Amino acid sequence: MMKETEKMTTGVEGLDRILHGGIIRGSSILLEGRPGTGKSILGMQFLAAGVRQGEAGLLLSFEVKPRNLYRDAAAFGWDMRQFEQDGLLSIILASIPNTIEQLQTPNSPLERTIIEMRVRRIVIDSITMLEQLYPSFQERRLVSMAMLNALNRLGLTSLIIMETTPQSPMVRSSVDSIWELTNRLYEHRDYTVRRLRIRKVRGQNFISGNHSFRIKDKVGIELFPRIGGHAPQESPQMPSRDARLSLGVSALDEMLNGGVFAGTATMVAGATGTGKSLLGLQFMLAGIQAGEKVLIFSLEEDVEQIIRNAQPLGFDLRTEIKAERLKIVFKGPAELDLNEHVGMILSETIGQGYSRVLVDSMSAYRTAARNPVHFRDVLVTMLEEFRLHRISSILTNETHELGDLAMVTEDAVSTFVDNIILLRYLEVNKRLSRALMVLKTRGSGHTDSAREFRIGEGGIHIEQVDASRVGMPFFLK
């Protein structure tokens, strides 16, 4: 006899995380959404997950013929014919009235199939026609309740699919859980964005909000829980907060009174070409010299570009990658989803032995965010996770104008990072040069004067700014 709170996997790892371990056995789930949102795929994935665990499943299809289901499932790696031959799946093309009648009739052919196969999971695809077959709201409600009571009596965990329409069948109040899938073309984007939202679950907690997902060949539904939907977990072992880390530029370390504290977040802001990525790279290389493992997430340059651009400066990144002291992960900004990307960063970083992380750059996140609140929530959650696990992070952030500080001080991230370093252009003897300034170091003093720097072999080299030679003053608005 199963425990009342025993959970089963949904077949989608991200969805199980949202449900804190899966769905309670014996639950009835209403899966709704418009055509093309992935409802049938999720239903088949739910059944395939049961087969992998030796749990028999039943698919009652009211619209699609079995041969079409075999074809569709094969694209995701599920051999439904083989599942049937193994006695772990039955696909039945049925009608709603006949199914309702058989579920209510003891010892009916459908009930015998369920008992003989020891079916544990059932997918009903779909009940959208209920509204046309039973126009009366009261009749439709009675039919829905009879179906759910029969499924519960047989001990089945049921996934009931329904297309969302203005006059959808009224079964929402009777089921234990409601999941909604959407596929929308958002403003200013020429591609659709898929979301899953859990509207209710009886008897268990879940992470609310809109969660991103993709439909992927050989996989099915790949879901990425909403970042910011839960509090970060405390790390069991934490290094000292007092240790300082070198940024890889000795003069900058002096400006920071010995470097940045371990486990803190540093933002490097500046216009394009000022050296933000290079400073982040030198921070990573300083970690390697200290015997640490470091990780770079690039949203602008692929791995080969980063390796090539570092060579003229005297940095041999390929050797560090082969020695597994450095890992570089590239994800282009096209069709970037924040839940997916930041979720990937956290899974790649937390518990993997990395002590320093570079994310280059935040500008791509700002563009991908649906709104400023989403952008803020995602980044704050990521930084909190890094801090709790004492991972020292550096984030690059591009400013739009060469001499404007507003984007740095007004940015949602600037309040939550521990250190801010600003890189800017200035004119020296009628030539364009670069300068940097430390704007913020939480818990420590720092030099508040600007320093000129040049980029050459070995990376960034800092010099004292000579005010008599500067044509365009380095000032803050």
Order of alpha helices (4+ residues) and beta strands (2+ residues): beta-alpha-beta-beta-alpha-beta-alpha-alpha-beta-alpha-alpha-beta-alpha-alpha-beta-beta-beta-beta-beta-beta-alpha-beta-beta-alpha-beta-alpha-alpha-beta-alpha-beta-alpha-alpha-beta-alpha-beta-beta-beta-beta
